[in-house]
């Protein structure tokens, strides 16, 4: 019995994600299904194909030789399906299309709103779908074809992905208008020594960058809180007792409303942003247009 006669593409996609992450729970999360449903899908594949695909006795899961064969088959067939869809769309001359974007939290809604407006000026019928995720999940979504493009900070080489430099963002001191440092036109980093500080979770690249920046400037701060997203950090900063270092663009709305201050740092600190997409995958026209919008110069 041929595998493509008994297995649907959604099952293949889910199995591929589970095999790549070596975790049923993570595969389920990425596909928006319950862990039980993901486990049942794998069991159904095993019954249908009459082989064991995953060795569940190990943590993380190990893919059996039969599972590796199915993984390679699913990778090829799903890539061919995407190539077919993209080619057919081009052949029909369709201008409209959906662009799926996976982005880190700190590419804010205001920034994405600006990009969406520019995209719709180029392609009025186009649609932009954005999921905000932790950095490691952005990479996984693009690798697993659940997103056309990924937006990350501190971009790093990754399997099967093209990584493009996007831009550099200045990092600034963020604090409440009531904080003593808020009245200064710029702050020397050394003045943060001993300050109450709100940081990012330790496993995030931006956290490691900030810690290195402070250490290189001989500064030790008192970490009071840490979060994995900037919105929570901004809410905590409004209480006025602590400071943080954040990308300047994410503070535009709060500084305009007068609820937070963004103060220039000396020496300058910047964070790099990057764009991810699948290597050797033809990009549909809508995705190419949004990519051009991303890389267009801004004022």
VEXMAR-147654 format. One line per 5 residues: number of its first residue (from 1); for each residue x, y, z of C-alpha. Coordinates in steps of 0.02 Angstrom, whole numbers. Example, Ala and Ser with C-alpha at 12.3 -4.5 7.8 and 13.67 -1.06 7.14 Angstrom:
1 = 615:-225:390 | 684:-53:357 .
//
This chain:
1 = 0:0:0 | 73:171:-50 | 95:299:88 | 17:442:-12 | -142:340:-34 .
6 = -172:322:153 | -94:475:236 | -158:653:215 | -44:804:204 | -95:874:373 .
11 = -39:712:456 | 127:722:365 | 151:904:418 | 113:863:600 | 227:711:601 .
16 = 367:812:522 | 353:946:657 | 352:815:796 | 502:725:721 | 599:887:697 .
21 = 566:949:875 | 574:773:949 | 425:819:1056 | 241:777:1035 | 189:920:1149 .
26 = 292:1049:1053 | 226:983:886 | 49:997:952 | 81:1176:1011 | 147:1230:842 .
31 = -2:1155:752 | -133:1220:873 | -197:1048:924 | -200:956:1090 | -59:841:1139 .
36 = -184:698:1142 | -237:734:962 | -56:742:905 | -15:577:991 | -167:494:914 .
41 = -115:555:741 | 56:474:759 | -22:313:824 | -140:311:675 | 7:330:557 .
46 = 96:186:642 | -57:73:629 | -83:118:447 | 98:93:396 | 124:-54:516 .
51 = 289:15:582 | 348:108:737 | 392:287:694 | 447:355:863 | 541:276:1006 .
56 = 444:343:1156 | 559:261:1284 | 684:403:1263 | 669:587:1309 | 678:681:1198 .
61 = 593:564:1076 | 700:470:952 | 645:443:772 | 657:262:716 | 731:214:546 .
66 = 553:198:478 | 511:367:553 | 663:443:468 | 603:376:301 | 432:453:328 .
71 = 511:617:386 | 613:629:226 | 461:583:121 | 354:714:208 | 489:847:187 .
76 = 498:816:0 | 312:800:-32 | 265:955:70 | 399:1059:-15 | 336:1002:-185 .
81 = 159:1047:-135 | 213:1223:-89 | 311:1241:-250 | 158:1184:-346 | 42:1307:-256 .
86 = 163:1451:-285 | 190:1407:-468 | 3:1384:-500 | -34:1552:-419 | 95:1635:-530 .
91 = 26:1547:-684 | -148:1609:-648 | -80:1785:-629 | -160:1807:-459 | -109:1970:-378 .
96 = -186:1932:-210 | -111:1817:-81 | -84:1787:103 | 84:1817:185 | 111:1720:347 .
101 = 235:1806:464 | 307:1738:626 | 381:1879:729 | 461:1906:898 | 354:2006:1019 .
106 = 462:2162:1011 | 418:2196:829 | 271:2294:896 | 94:2309:831 | 125:2490:781 .
111 = 275:2437:676 | 176:2296:596 | 33:2415:562 | 150:2529:465 | 217:2382:365 .
116 = 42:2318:329 | -11:2488:262 | 140:2493:146 | 104:2314:91 | -77:2354:49 .
121 = -24:2505:-53 | 79:2385:-160 | -49:2243:-157 | -223:2302:-104 | -298:2126:-106 .
126 = -156:2051:-5 | -177:1986:171 | -50:1985:313 | -62:1855:452 | 57:1883:599 .
131 = 94:1768:746 | 198:1837:889 | 311:1704:964 | 469:1674:1063 | 626:1678:953 .
136 = 654:1490:948 | 474:1462:891 | 495:1590:751 | 637:1485:680 | 535:1325:698 .
141 = 381:1400:614 | 482:1451:461 | 577:1286:456 | 412:1191:469 | 327:1296:333 .
146 = 201:1368:454 | 261:1542:410 | 328:1618:249 | 440:1743:337 | 513:1758:511 .
151 = 566:1919:598 | 695:1900:736 | 827:1996:831 | 1007:1937:836 | 980:1826:682 .
156 = 1084:1667:681 | 1119:1538:545 | 993:1396:546 | 964:1236:451 | 867:1256:288 .
161 = 847:1445:313 | 907:1599:224 | 946:1737:348 | 944:1917:287 | 1007:2068:383 .
166 = 861:2187:404 | 914:2338:508 | 995:2398:668 | 886:2472:806 | 952:2590:940 .
171 = 927:2533:1119 | 878:2665:1246 | 851:2683:1432 | 664:2660:1468 | 589:2728:1627 .
176 = 439:2816:1703 | 431:3007:1684 | 441:3012:1875 | 609:2924:1880 | 759:3039:1916 .
181 = 848:2984:1756 | 698:3034:1650 | 746:3218:1658 | 916:3190:1578 | 943:3215:1389 .
186 = 1059:3065:1388 | 1123:2942:1516 | 1297:2869:1532 | 1283:2681:1558 | 1393:2695:1712 .
191 = 1251:2791:1797 | 1146:2632:1797 | 1261:2546:1921 | 1155:2480:2065 | 990:2532:1984 .
196 = 832:2429:2001 | 815:2346:1831 | 679:2255:1733 | 754:2131:1612 | 713:1997:1485 .
201 = 707:1812:1525 | 885:1746:1534 | 867:1625:1387 | 825:1763:1262 | 964:1832:1149 .
206 = 921:2012:1194 | 946:1972:1378 | 1121:1905:1346 | 1163:2058:1240 | 1107:2180:1375 .
211 = 1200:2085:1511 | 1359:2086:1407 | 1339:2273:1370 | 1320:2314:1555 | 1465:2202:1604 .
216 = 1582:2277:1474 | 1542:2448:1545 | 1575:2393:1725 | 1391:2406:1776 | 1297:2293:1895 .
221 = 1110:2317:1912 | 983:2250:2036 | 866:2137:1935 | 691:2157:2009 | 585:2078:1872 .
226 = 608:1989:1707 | 486:1951:1566 | 482:1866:1397 | 386:2008:1312 | 405:2195:1302 .
231 = 223:2239:1337 | 236:2168:1513 | 401:2260:1538 | 324:2426:1487 | 179:2403:1608 .
236 = 301:2366:1751 | 407:2518:1706 | 258:2634:1724 | 262:2604:1912 | 418:2713:1914 .
241 = 539:2620:2028 | 647:2531:1898 | 727:2557:1729 | 760:2447:1579 | 850:2449:1412 .
246 = 731:2427:1265 | 729:2454:1076 | 683:2636:1042 | 545:2598:913 | 439:2498:1037 .
251 = 423:2650:1150 | 352:2772:1022 | 171:2760:1077 | 212:2772:1263 | 331:2918:1244 .
256 = 205:3010:1135 | 73:2983:1269 | 193:3040:1405 | 181:2880:1508 | 361:2825:1480 .
261 = 525:2909:1437 | 657:2849:1314 | 829:2919:1355 | 980:2904:1241 | 1120:2794:1307 .
266 = 1306:2830:1300 | 1393:2730:1230 | 1269:2684:1095 | 1193:2510:1098 | 1102:2433:949 .
271 = 1015:2269:916 | 1015:2186:744 | 855:2124:663 | 845:1989:531 | 723:1909:409 .
276 = 708:1720:389 | 636:1617:248 | 653:1440:184 | 803:1403:75 | 770:1337:-101 .
281 = 585:1376:-86 | 505:1484:-223 | 423:1634:-140 | 247:1678:-198 | 223:1852:-269 .
286 = 137:1919:-113 | 282:1861:-4 | 408:1940:-122 | 314:2105:-115 | 307:2104:76 .
291 = 492:2063:80 | 525:2216:-28 | 419:2321:92 | 521:2258:240 | 687:2302:157 .
296 = 633:2471:90 | 721:2621:172 | 622:2709:309 | 629:2889:365 .
//
